[in-house]
């Protein structure tokens, strides 16, 4: 196992040495592809996505997908070192993307190579290292899945401390716009769009969605932005605001949007209706294996590429989400070791009879 851990750490250090922002992952994808090829793995590139296949069983056997992403957000302020040239640490890998989600990428790769060398399974493996996860881009996993072929179940790699998310809330962002009539503030003219928007915002604050998810609870909804006016003496004609909504598995996004349109006068437009919530089916082999491996499970408040999948999945990976999108990002070598061992143990115990 020490060789696998050493390889994982070295590959991760190479990955963080190049910028890999969403839509700019080409250099990092080349590094990962070259590494896999050096291990005798056939690699398929779908733009900046990487696909590798391991036929452990018959061609008609079920397929488990291992998926994580190589793209990152831009580095935040506050780094005490160069995020692409971090200091060498014997106990950690530092740098942008080391935790989110490079640790999952390299751990999944080592688990994949483990089964290439030593493992016999009753199902086949598909490794899909995707781009554009952070920005939900069209040329990320959605594009790669068109070339992936059969998939029956998936593990999505994100920094969860190797706990398993068995559900995750969706994301619905709505732009609201209240329209009034402009006028001179001194003469009391016009219809103030700010007041119209505030009336609707109060209704949104007080609104409760009737359906409660046994797994996720209530839909969470918050107004997070508001903007209006151009100068102090003009009654603003337009007031815009933004609603951040975290749907549950008992609502689809269109249903939520339509319900809100019924209670407000402002114009509401969803930025994207496809960022749905996800949940692992009760009784699925993935759930049974979590119990068998004594893996702690939880409901994730954040989204991932899981929402792009149409098959049962769990979200699980090394690292800690509290370090994501923050300065001085890192993952420990102990966490990488737990990630590699955790994936191998889970896959070995999985009975993927579909």
C-alpha distance (Angstrom), angle and dihedral (degrees) to the residues before:
residue distance angle dihedral
X1 . . .
X2 3.81 . .
X3 3.81 90.8 .
X4 3.79 91.3 51.7
X5 3.81 91.2 49.7
X6 3.80 92.7 47.4
X7 3.80 90.9 49.6
X8 3.80 91.3 48.0
X9 3.81 92.8 51.7
X10 3.80 93.6 46.0
X11 3.80 92.8 48.2
X12 3.80 91.2 48.1
X13 3.81 91.3 51.3
X14 3.81 89.4 53.4
X15 3.80 91.0 48.4
X16 3.80 94.8 52.8
X17 3.81 91.0 47.9
X18 3.82 91.2 75.2
X19 3.81 129.1 54.3
X20 3.80 110.9 -105.2
X21 3.78 104.4 176.7
X22 3.79 117.6 163.4
X23 3.84 108.7 -71.8
X24 3.83 89.2 13.2
X25 3.82 100.6 74.7
X26 3.81 98.4 115.8
X27 3.82 97.5 109.1
X28 3.79 93.6 46.4
X29 3.81 91.3 45.5
X30 3.81 88.7 53.1
X31 3.82 90.9 52.3
X32 3.81 92.8 50.5
X33 3.81 92.7 44.0
X34 3.80 92.3 50.1
X35 3.79 91.3 49.9
X36 3.81 93.1 51.1
X37 3.81 91.3 47.3
X38 3.81 89.8 51.3
X39 3.81 87.0 58.9
X40 3.79 92.6 52.7
X41 3.79 96.0 -100.8
X42 3.80 120.5 143.7
X43 3.78 108.6 -128.6
X44 3.80 129.7 -157.3
X45 3.81 117.2 -160.9
X46 3.79 117.7 -153.9
X47 3.80 98.9 -176.3
X48 3.83 101.2 -65.2
X49 3.81 94.6 -16.6
X50 3.80 120.8 99.1
X51 3.80 126.3 -147.9
X52 3.81 126.8 -171.8
X53 3.79 128.1 172.2
X54 3.80 132.7 -153.3
X55 3.79 117.5 -167.8
X56 3.78 103.7 -156.6
X57 3.80 94.1 156.1
X58 3.80 138.8 20.5
X59 3.79 120.6 -43.4
X60 3.80 91.0 -107.8
X61 3.83 94.2 50.6
X62 3.83 121.0 114.8
X63 3.80 118.5 -86.6
X64 3.81 126.7 -133.2
X65 3.79 114.2 -159.0
X66 3.80 121.8 -148.2
X67 3.79 107.7 -158.9
X68 3.77 135.7 177.8
X69 3.80 135.5 141.5
X70 3.79 137.7 -110.9
X71 3.79 99.8 -161.6
X72 3.79 122.6 99.4
X73 3.77 139.6 -166.6
X74 3.81 119.4 -109.3
X75 3.82 113.7 -80.8
X76 3.78 114.3 -92.2
X77 3.78 124.4 -130.6
X78 3.76 117.0 -89.8
X79 3.79 102.5 57.3
X80 3.79 111.1 150.5
X81 3.81 90.6 -160.3
X82 3.79 138.2 31.8
X83 3.84 103.6 -78.2
X84 3.84 89.6 -144.5
X85 3.80 96.8 41.9
X86 3.80 104.2 36.7
X87 3.79 123.5 171.4
X88 3.79 117.2 -90.7
X89 3.80 112.0 -104.3
X90 3.78 123.8 -173.6
X91 3.80 92.8 -146.6
X92 3.81 102.3 36.8
X93 3.77 145.3 35.5
X94 3.79 108.5 -134.1
X95 3.78 131.0 -166.2
X96 3.79 144.4 76.2
X97 3.79 110.8 -43.8
X98 3.79 95.2 12.0
X99 3.79 91.7 117.1
X100 3.83 100.9 23.6
X101 2.88 100.1 71.6
X102 3.81 115.0 -41.4
X103 3.80 91.8 89.5
X104 3.80 90.6 59.4
X105 3.81 91.6 45.1
X106 3.80 95.8 54.4
X107 3.82 93.7 39.6
X108 3.80 91.1 52.4
X109 3.80 90.3 47.4
X110 3.81 91.6 52.9
X111 3.81 91.5 47.8
X112 3.81 88.6 49.8
X113 3.83 90.4 51.1
X114 3.81 91.0 46.5
X115 3.79 90.7 59.8
X116 3.79 90.6 42.7
X117 3.79 88.7 59.1
X118 3.78 105.1 30.2
X119 3.76 115.7 1.6
X120 3.78 131.9 97.9
X121 3.77 116.3 -165.5
X122 3.79 137.8 176.3
X123 3.79 90.0 -131.0
X124 3.79 138.1 43.3
X125 3.79 128.8 -107.5
X126 3.78 129.3 -130.7
X127 3.80 118.7 -168.5
X128 3.80 112.4 -158.2
X129 3.79 116.3 179.7
X130 3.77 104.8 -173.1
X131 3.78 139.2 -159.5
X132 3.80 131.6 -145.3
X133 3.80 97.4 32.4
X134 3.78 94.6 133.7
X135 3.81 93.5 55.9
X136 3.83 97.6 32.1
X137 3.80 87.6 -121.8
X138 3.79 124.1 -172.0
X139 3.82 92.0 -126.1
X140 3.80 95.1 56.1
X141 3.78 127.6 79.1
X142 3.81 92.7 -29.4
X143 3.80 89.3 63.7
X144 3.81 94.7 41.4
X145 3.80 93.3 51.3
X146 3.80 89.2 63.4
X147 3.82 87.8 65.6
X148 3.80 98.7 34.6
X149 3.79 99.4 83.1
X150 3.77 123.0 -160.0
X151 3.80 118.6 14.6
X152 3.81 122.8 171.2
X153 3.81 102.2 173.6
X154 3.78 138.3 -3.3
X155 3.77 146.6 -152.7
X156 3.80 111.9 -149.2
X157 3.79 112.3 -154.6
X158 3.79 116.7 -137.4
X159 3.83 131.0 139.0
X160 3.82 101.7 -81.6
X161 3.84 99.9 138.7
X162 3.84 84.6 -106.6
X163 3.78 90.0 -66.7
X164 3.79 111.6 132.7
X165 3.77 123.5 -117.7
X166 3.79 105.0 -148.5
X167 3.79 91.3 -177.1
X168 3.77 138.2 15.3
X169 3.76 131.8 -163.5
X170 3.78 119.0 -115.4
X171 3.78 126.3 -126.5
X172 3.79 127.4 -121.8
X173 3.80 118.8 175.9
X174 3.80 115.5 -170.8
X175 3.80 127.1 -168.9
X176 3.80 112.2 -146.9
X177 3.79 124.9 -162.1
X178 3.80 126.2 -171.1
X179 3.81 116.2 -165.5
X180 3.78 122.3 -154.2
X181 3.80 133.6 156.3
X182 3.80 122.1 -86.6
X183 3.79 121.1 -127.5
X184 3.80 144.7 145.4
X185 3.80 111.4 -66.9
X186 3.83 93.1 -146.3
X187 3.79 93.0 58.4
X188 3.78 96.8 44.2
X189 3.78 91.7 -119.2
X190 3.78 128.7 155.3
X191 3.77 135.4 19.3
X192 3.79 113.3 -74.7
X193 3.80 110.2 -127.2
X194 3.81 90.7 -162.1
X195 3.80 90.9 64.0
X196 3.81 90.4 47.3
X197 3.78 90.2 51.0
X198 3.81 92.2 46.9
X199 3.80 90.6 53.7
X200 3.79 89.2 54.8
X201 3.80 93.8 42.8
X202 3.81 90.0 55.4
X203 3.80 89.4 51.5
X204 3.80 89.6 50.0
X205 3.80 91.3 48.8
X206 3.79 92.0 51.9
X207 3.80 97.3 40.9
X208 3.80 118.3 111.4
X209 3.79 122.7 -165.9
X210 3.78 108.7 -133.5
X211 3.78 100.2 -142.2
X212 3.81 113.8 80.6
X213 3.79 119.6 -163.2
X214 3.83 113.7 -132.4
X215 3.81 87.1 -146.4
X216 3.81 104.5 37.7
X217 3.79 105.3 20.4
X218 3.81 120.9 -145.5
X219 3.78 129.0 0.6
X220 3.83 108.1 -99.8
X221 3.79 117.3 -137.5
X222 3.81 130.3 177.1
X223 3.80 134.6 169.8
X224 3.80 103.3 -133.3
X225 3.82 106.5 171.4
X226 3.81 139.0 32.0
X227 3.81 131.7 176.4
X228 3.81 135.4 175.6
X229 3.77 144.2 141.1
X230 3.78 136.2 42.8
X231 3.81 102.7 -146.2
X232 3.79 139.4 9.0
X233 3.81 99.4 -106.1
X234 3.81 100.1 47.0
X235 3.80 122.6 86.7
X236 3.82 102.3 -130.3
X237 3.78 116.8 -115.5
X238 3.81 94.5 -161.5
X239 3.79 133.0 38.7
X240 3.79 119.9 -177.9
X241 3.78 128.2 -165.5
X242 3.80 138.0 174.7
X243 3.80 128.1 -133.5
X244 3.81 120.3 -156.9
X245 3.82 110.4 -157.3
X246 3.80 127.8 -176.6
X247 3.83 105.9 -160.7
X248 3.79 125.9 -156.9
X249 3.78 131.5 -138.3
X250 3.83 93.5 -93.0
X251 3.82 94.0 63.1
X252 3.76 133.3 55.3
X253 3.79 117.8 -146.9
X254 3.80 96.0 -112.5
X255 3.79 89.9 55.0
X256 3.80 91.2 53.6
X257 3.80 92.9 47.2
X258 3.80 92.6 50.4
X259 3.81 92.3 47.9
X260 3.81 91.4 53.6
X261 3.80 92.2 47.7
X262 3.79 87.8 59.9
X263 3.81 94.2 59.0
X264 3.83 103.6 41.1
X265 3.80 136.3 57.7
X266 3.80 95.5 -148.8
X267 3.78 120.5 98.0
X268 3.82 110.3 -102.8
X269 3.80 124.7 -160.1
X270 3.81 125.5 177.6
X271 3.79 116.8 -137.4
X272 3.79 92.0 -150.6
X273 3.80 131.8 -2.0
X274 3.81 96.9 -170.4
X275 3.83 99.7 74.7
X276 3.77 93.0 98.3
X277 3.79 131.0 171.1
X278 3.80 119.8 -102.4
X279 3.80 136.5 -152.3
X280 3.80 135.0 -179.9
X281 3.82 110.9 -118.6
X282 3.80 114.2 -107.7
X283 3.79 110.6 -107.2
X284 3.80 94.9 19.3
X285 3.84 116.3 141.8
X286 3.81 89.0 -110.8
X287 3.80 90.0 60.1
X288 3.79 92.6 45.1
X289 3.80 91.0 51.3
X290 3.80 92.2 50.8
X291 3.78 88.1 56.2
X292 3.80 91.7 45.4
X293 3.81 91.0 51.8
X294 3.83 93.0 43.0
X295 3.81 91.1 -123.6
X296 3.79 114.6 167.3
X297 3.80 113.0 -121.9
X298 3.80 132.7 -156.4
X299 3.80 144.0 161.9
X300 3.80 113.3 -97.2
X301 3.82 118.8 -136.9
X302 3.82 91.6 -157.4
X303 3.78 133.2 71.2
X304 3.80 130.4 -121.5
X305 3.80 139.4 167.1
X306 3.80 86.2 -69.2
X307 3.80 86.7 89.7
X308 3.83 88.7 64.5
X309 3.80 93.2 58.1
X310 3.78 127.4 93.1
X311 3.82 94.6 -165.6
X312 3.83 132.0 76.7
X313 3.80 112.2 -82.4
X314 3.78 146.9 164.1
X315 3.80 128.7 -148.5
X316 3.80 114.1 -131.8
X317 3.77 136.4 145.4
X318 3.82 147.2 135.1
X319 3.78 122.2 -83.4
X320 3.78 133.3 48.0
X321 3.81 124.2 -82.0
X322 3.81 90.0 -144.4
X323 3.83 87.7 72.5
X324 3.80 93.9 52.7
X325 3.81 118.4 110.6
X326 3.80 90.5 5.6
X327 3.79 134.3 113.2
X328 3.82 121.2 -89.4
X329 3.80 93.3 23.2
X330 3.80 116.0 -167.9
X331 3.78 146.0 156.3
X332 3.80 124.9 -150.3
X333 3.79 123.8 -123.0
X334 3.80 88.2 -124.7
X335 3.80 88.2 58.6
X336 3.80 90.9 50.0
X337 3.80 90.0 50.7
X338 3.79 91.1 50.1
X339 3.79 89.4 48.3
X340 3.80 94.6 53.1
X341 3.80 93.9 43.8
X342 3.79 92.2 42.5
X343 3.80 93.9 53.4
X344 3.81 92.6 45.7
X345 3.80 93.1 48.3
X346 3.80 92.7 47.4
X347 3.80 94.2 47.8
X348 3.81 92.4 46.5
X349 3.80 91.3 54.0
X350 3.81 96.3 41.8
X351 3.80 114.5 110.4
X352 3.77 100.1 -163.5
X353 3.77 101.1 -169.7
X354 3.78 105.8 155.9
